[in-house]
Amino acid sequence: MHAGDAYLNSIGKATNHSVLSAHEAQLLSQRLQADSRDFFQAAAISFIDALRSIEGGFFSWATVKLYYTVFYALRARLALNGDCIFYVVRSPKLLCAQP
């Protein structure tokens, strides 16, 4: 579980239509900054793995790794914008880190 998701669960706000206080929004934003670094690192590693796969002639695997590169890069961008993706049961939800 990512820091933003874990924080929302810890304060009981990982539900539909949650409203955050100013303090909660600030703490969530801090956790999302940490998440964005982790997502960016995952994107970079996936990209490097894709390049290695291409060099080795494993083009199908490179395609998978490039998909994950884009996935993690977009998650990093969302986190930088203060948008937290969390899950209610198995359904993804979005909450902005704003009061």
Backbone as JSON Lines, residues from 0, in Angstrom:
{"i":0,"aa":"M","n":[0.85,-1.18,0.0],"ca":[0.0,0.0,0.0],"c":[0.89,1.24,0.0]}
{"i":1,"aa":"H","n":[0.49,2.24,-0.72],"ca":[1.27,3.46,-0.82],"c":[0.96,4.38,0.35]}
{"i":2,"aa":"A","n":[1.84,5.35,0.59],"ca":[1.74,6.21,1.76],"c":[0.42,7.0,1.78]}
{"i":3,"aa":"G","n":[0.02,7.52,0.64],"ca":[-1.24,8.28,0.59],"c":[-2.44,7.4,0.91]}
{"i":4,"aa":"D","n":[-2.48,6.24,0.3],"ca":[-3.55,5.27,0.55],"c":[-3.56,4.83,2.01]}
{"i":5,"aa":"A","n":[-2.38,4.54,2.54],"ca":[-2.27,4.1,3.94],"c":[-2.73,5.21,4.89]}
{"i":6,"aa":"Y","n":[-2.38,6.46,4.57],"ca":[-2.81,7.57,5.43],"c":[-4.33,7.71,5.44]}
{"i":7,"aa":"L","n":[-4.94,7.66,4.25],"ca":[-6.4,7.77,4.19],"c":[-7.08,6.65,4.98]}
{"i":8,"aa":"N","n":[-6.53,5.45,4.9],"ca":[-7.08,4.34,5.68],"c":[-6.9,4.57,7.17]}
{"i":9,"aa":"S","n":[-5.75,5.12,7.58],"ca":[-5.47,5.31,9.0],"c":[-6.39,6.35,9.65]}
{"i":10,"aa":"I","n":[-6.84,7.34,8.87],"ca":[-7.73,8.36,9.43],"c":[-9.2,8.09,9.08]}
{"i":11,"aa":"G","n":[-9.46,6.97,8.45],"ca":[-10.83,6.6,8.13],"c":[-11.46,7.4,7.0]}
{"i":12,"aa":"K","n":[-10.63,7.94,6.12],"ca":[-11.16,8.76,5.01],"c":[-11.08,8.05,3.67]}
{"i":13,"aa":"A","n":[-10.74,6.78,3.66],"ca":[-10.67,6.02,2.41],"c":[-12.07,5.53,2.05]}
{"i":14,"aa":"T","n":[-12.95,6.48,1.82],"ca":[-14.33,6.19,1.46],"c":[-14.75,7.13,0.34]}
{"i":15,"aa":"N","n":[-15.88,6.84,-0.25],"ca":[-16.42,7.74,-1.27],"c":[-16.8,9.07,-0.63]}
{"i":16,"aa":"H","n":[-16.52,10.16,-1.32],"ca":[-16.94,11.5,-0.93],"c":[-16.37,11.95,0.41]}
{"i":17,"aa":"S","n":[-15.12,11.6,0.7],"ca":[-14.48,12.06,1.93],"c":[-14.14,13.53,1.83]}
{"i":18,"aa":"V","n":[-14.2,14.22,2.96],"ca":[-13.83,15.62,3.06],"c":[-12.66,15.71,4.03]}
{"i":19,"aa":"L","n":[-11.61,16.4,3.63],"ca":[-10.42,16.52,4.45],"c":[-10.36,17.88,5.13]}
{"i":20,"aa":"S","n":[-9.85,17.89,6.36],"ca":[-9.55,19.17,7.02],"c":[-8.27,19.71,6.4]}
{"i":21,"aa":"A","n":[-7.94,20.96,6.72],"ca":[-6.72,21.56,6.18],"c":[-5.49,20.78,6.63]}
{"i":22,"aa":"H","n":[-5.47,20.36,7.89],"ca":[-4.34,19.6,8.42],"c":[-4.23,18.24,7.75]}
{"i":23,"aa":"E","n":[-5.35,17.56,7.57],"ca":[-5.35,16.26,6.89],"c":[-4.88,16.38,5.45]}
{"i":24,"aa":"A","n":[-5.31,17.44,4.77],"ca":[-4.9,17.67,3.39],"c":[-3.4,17.91,3.3]}
{"i":25,"aa":"Q","n":[-2.86,18.66,4.25],"ca":[-1.42,18.92,4.26],"c":[-0.64,17.63,4.5]}
{"i":26,"aa":"L","n":[-1.08,16.8,5.45],"ca":[-0.39,15.54,5.73],"c":[-0.5,14.59,4.54]}
{"i":27,"aa":"L","n":[-1.66,14.55,3.9],"ca":[-1.81,13.71,2.72],"c":[-0.89,14.18,1.6]}
{"i":28,"aa":"S","n":[-0.8,15.49,1.42],"ca":[0.07,16.05,0.39],"c":[1.53,15.65,0.62]}
{"i":29,"aa":"Q","n":[1.97,15.68,1.87],"ca":[3.34,15.26,2.19],"c":[3.56,13.8,1.83]}
{"i":30,"aa":"R","n":[2.6,12.95,2.13],"ca":[2.72,11.53,1.8],"c":[2.7,11.3,0.28]}
{"i":31,"aa":"L","n":[1.92,12.11,-0.42],"ca":[1.87,11.99,-1.87],"c":[3.19,12.41,-2.51]}
{"i":32,"aa":"Q","n":[3.88,13.36,-1.89],"ca":[5.21,13.74,-2.4],"c":[6.17,12.55,-2.32]}
{"i":33,"aa":"A","n":[6.11,11.83,-1.19],"ca":[6.94,10.63,-1.03],"c":[6.53,9.57,-2.05]}
{"i":34,"aa":"D","n":[5.22,9.39,-2.22],"ca":[4.73,8.42,-3.21],"c":[5.22,8.77,-4.61]}
{"i":35,"aa":"S","n":[5.23,10.08,-4.94],"ca":[5.63,10.48,-6.29],"c":[7.09,10.1,-6.55]}
{"i":36,"aa":"R","n":[7.94,10.22,-5.54],"ca":[9.34,9.8,-5.71],"c":[9.42,8.29,-5.94]}
{"i":37,"aa":"D","n":[8.65,7.53,-5.17],"ca":[8.65,6.08,-5.33],"c":[8.13,5.66,-6.71]}
{"i":38,"aa":"F","n":[7.06,6.32,-7.16],"ca":[6.51,6.02,-8.49],"c":[7.5,6.36,-9.59]}
{"i":39,"aa":"F","n":[8.18,7.51,-9.44],"ca":[9.16,7.91,-10.45],"c":[10.31,6.9,-10.5]}
{"i":40,"aa":"Q","n":[10.76,6.45,-9.34],"ca":[11.83,5.45,-9.3],"c":[11.38,4.16,-9.99]}
{"i":41,"aa":"A","n":[10.15,3.73,-9.73],"ca":[9.62,2.53,-10.36],"c":[9.55,2.71,-11.88]}
{"i":42,"aa":"A","n":[9.17,3.91,-12.33],"ca":[9.11,4.19,-13.77],"c":[10.5,4.11,-14.39]}
{"i":43,"aa":"A","n":[11.48,4.68,-13.71],"ca":[12.85,4.66,-14.23],"c":[13.39,3.24,-14.32]}
{"i":44,"aa":"I","n":[13.15,2.45,-13.29],"ca":[13.61,1.06,-13.28],"c":[12.93,0.27,-14.39]}
{"i":45,"aa":"S","n":[11.63,0.47,-14.57],"ca":[10.9,-0.23,-15.64],"c":[11.45,0.15,-17.01]}
{"i":46,"aa":"F","n":[11.77,1.43,-17.17],"ca":[12.32,1.89,-18.45],"c":[13.68,1.24,-18.72]}
{"i":47,"aa":"I","n":[14.54,1.21,-17.72],"ca":[15.85,0.57,-17.89],"c":[15.69,-0.91,-18.21]}
{"i":48,"aa":"D","n":[14.75,-1.58,-17.52],"ca":[14.48,-2.99,-17.81],"c":[14.0,-3.17,-19.25]}
{"i":49,"aa":"A","n":[13.18,-2.23,-19.72],"ca":[12.69,-2.31,-21.1],"c":[13.84,-2.19,-22.1]}
{"i":50,"aa":"L","n":[14.75,-1.26,-21.83],"ca":[15.9,-1.1,-22.72],"c":[16.76,-2.37,-22.74]}
{"i":51,"aa":"R","n":[16.97,-2.95,-21.58],"ca":[17.74,-4.19,-21.52],"c":[17.03,-5.32,-22.27]}
{"i":52,"aa":"S","n":[15.71,-5.36,-22.15],"ca":[14.95,-6.39,-22.86],"c":[15.06,-6.22,-24.37]}
{"i":53,"aa":"I","n":[15.03,-4.98,-24.82],"ca":[15.17,-4.71,-26.26],"c":[16.55,-5.16,-26.73]}
{"i":54,"aa":"E","n":[17.56,-4.82,-25.95],"ca":[18.92,-5.24,-26.32],"c":[19.04,-6.76,-26.4]}
{"i":55,"aa":"G","n":[18.29,-7.46,-25.54],"ca":[18.33,-8.91,-25.53],"c":[17.39,-9.56,-26.52]}
{"i":56,"aa":"G","n":[16.62,-8.75,-27.23],"ca":[15.7,-9.29,-28.22],"c":[14.37,-9.76,-27.66]}
{"i":57,"aa":"F","n":[14.07,-9.39,-26.43],"ca":[12.8,-9.78,-25.8],"c":[11.79,-8.64,-25.95]}
{"i":58,"aa":"F","n":[11.25,-8.51,-27.15],"ca":[10.42,-7.36,-27.47],"c":[9.06,-7.38,-26.79]}
{"i":59,"aa":"S","n":[8.48,-8.55,-26.6],"ca":[7.2,-8.62,-25.89],"c":[7.37,-8.17,-24.45]}
{"i":60,"aa":"W","n":[8.44,-8.62,-23.81],"ca":[8.68,-8.23,-22.42],"c":[8.98,-6.74,-22.33]}
{"i":61,"aa":"A","n":[9.7,-6.21,-23.32],"ca":[9.99,-4.78,-23.35],"c":[8.7,-3.97,-23.44]}
{"i":62,"aa":"T","n":[7.74,-4.47,-24.21],"ca":[6.44,-3.8,-24.32],"c":[5.74,-3.74,-22.97]}
{"i":63,"aa":"V","n":[5.78,-4.84,-22.24],"ca":[5.17,-4.88,-20.9],"c":[5.87,-3.88,-19.99]}
{"i":64,"aa":"K","n":[7.19,-3.86,-20.02],"ca":[7.95,-2.95,-19.15],"c":[7.69,-1.49,-19.53]}
{"i":65,"aa":"L","n":[7.52,-1.21,-20.82],"ca":[7.21,0.16,-21.23],"c":[5.8,0.57,-20.79]}
{"i":66,"aa":"Y","n":[4.87,-0.38,-20.8],"ca":[3.53,-0.1,-20.27],"c":[3.64,0.33,-18.81]}
{"i":67,"aa":"Y","n":[4.41,-0.42,-18.02],"ca":[4.56,-0.08,-16.6],"c":[5.32,1.22,-16.4]}
{"i":68,"aa":"T","n":[6.23,1.53,-17.32],"ca":[6.93,2.82,-17.25],"c":[5.92,3.96,-17.31]}
{"i":69,"aa":"V","n":[5.01,3.88,-18.27],"ca":[3.99,4.92,-18.42],"c":[3.04,4.93,-17.22]}
{"i":70,"aa":"F","n":[2.63,3.75,-16.77],"ca":[1.73,3.64,-15.62],"c":[2.33,4.34,-14.4]}
{"i":71,"aa":"Y","n":[3.58,4.0,-14.07],"ca":[4.21,4.6,-12.88],"c":[4.49,6.08,-13.08]}
{"i":72,"aa":"A","n":[4.85,6.49,-14.28],"ca":[5.09,7.91,-14.53],"c":[3.8,8.72,-14.35]}
{"i":73,"aa":"L","n":[2.68,8.2,-14.82],"ca":[1.4,8.9,-14.64],"c":[0.98,8.93,-13.17]}
{"i":74,"aa":"R","n":[1.22,7.84,-12.45],"ca":[0.92,7.84,-11.01],"c":[1.78,8.87,-10.28]}
{"i":75,"aa":"A","n":[3.05,9.01,-10.7],"ca":[3.93,10.01,-10.1],"c":[3.38,11.41,-10.36]}
{"i":76,"aa":"R","n":[2.94,11.65,-11.59],"ca":[2.4,12.97,-11.95],"c":[1.13,13.28,-11.16]}
{"i":77,"aa":"L","n":[0.25,12.31,-11.02],"ca":[-0.96,12.52,-10.23],"c":[-0.61,12.85,-8.79]}
{"i":78,"aa":"A","n":[0.33,12.11,-8.22],"ca":[0.73,12.36,-6.83],"c":[1.34,13.76,-6.68]}
{"i":79,"aa":"L","n":[2.14,14.18,-7.65],"ca":[2.71,15.54,-7.6],"c":[1.63,16.6,-7.64]}
{"i":80,"aa":"N","n":[0.54,16.32,-8.34],"ca":[-0.59,17.25,-8.41],"c":[-1.45,17.22,-7.16]}
{"i":81,"aa":"G","n":[-1.17,16.29,-6.24],"ca":[-1.98,16.19,-5.03],"c":[-3.19,15.31,-5.2]}
{"i":82,"aa":"D","n":[-3.2,14.48,-6.23],"ca":[-4.32,13.57,-6.47],"c":[-3.96,12.19,-5.94]}
{"i":83,"aa":"C","n":[-4.74,11.71,-5.0],"ca":[-4.48,10.42,-4.37],"c":[-5.43,9.37,-4.92]}
{"i":84,"aa":"I","n":[-4.86,8.32,-5.48],"ca":[-5.67,7.18,-5.91],"c":[-5.66,6.18,-4.77]}
{"i":85,"aa":"F","n":[-6.84,5.8,-4.33],"ca":[-6.97,4.8,-3.28],"c":[-8.06,3.83,-3.68]}
{"i":86,"aa":"Y","n":[-8.19,2.78,-2.93],"ca":[-9.14,1.74,-3.31],"c":[-10.17,1.52,-2.21]}
{"i":87,"aa":"V","n":[-11.44,1.43,-2.61],"ca":[-12.53,1.01,-1.74],"c":[-12.91,-0.37,-2.25]}
{"i":88,"aa":"V","n":[-12.63,-1.36,-1.44],"ca":[-12.72,-2.76,-1.81],"c":[-11.75,-2.96,-2.98]}
{"i":89,"aa":"R","n":[-12.25,-3.11,-4.19],"ca":[-11.37,-3.27,-5.35],"c":[-11.57,-2.18,-6.38]}
{"i":90,"aa":"S","n":[-12.32,-1.16,-6.02],"ca":[-12.62,-0.07,-6.95],"c":[-11.7,1.13,-6.69]}
{"i":91,"aa":"P","n":[-11.0,1.61,-7.72],"ca":[-10.14,2.77,-7.52],"c":[-10.97,4.05,-7.37]}
{"i":92,"aa":"K","n":[-10.52,4.91,-6.47],"ca":[-11.16,6.21,-6.23],"c":[-10.09,7.28,-6.26]}
{"i":93,"aa":"L","n":[-10.49,8.52,-6.43],"ca":[-9.57,9.63,-6.5],"c":[-9.98,10.69,-5.47]}
{"i":94,"aa":"L","n":[-9.0,11.19,-4.71],"ca":[-9.25,12.24,-3.74],"c":[-8.14,13.26,-3.86]}
{"i":95,"aa":"C","n":[-8.51,14.53,-4.0],"ca":[-7.52,15.61,-4.08],"c":[-7.1,16.01,-2.67]}
{"i":96,"aa":"A","n":[-5.82,16.29,-2.49],"ca":[-5.3,16.68,-1.19],"c":[-5.59,18.16,-0.96]}
{"i":97,"aa":"Q","n":[-6.88,18.46,-0.8],"ca":[-7.35,19.81,-0.55],"c":[-8.42,19.76,0.52]}
{"i":98,"aa":"P","n":[-8.45,20.81,1.37],"ca":[-9.51,20.82,2.4],"c":[-10.88,21.06,1.79]}
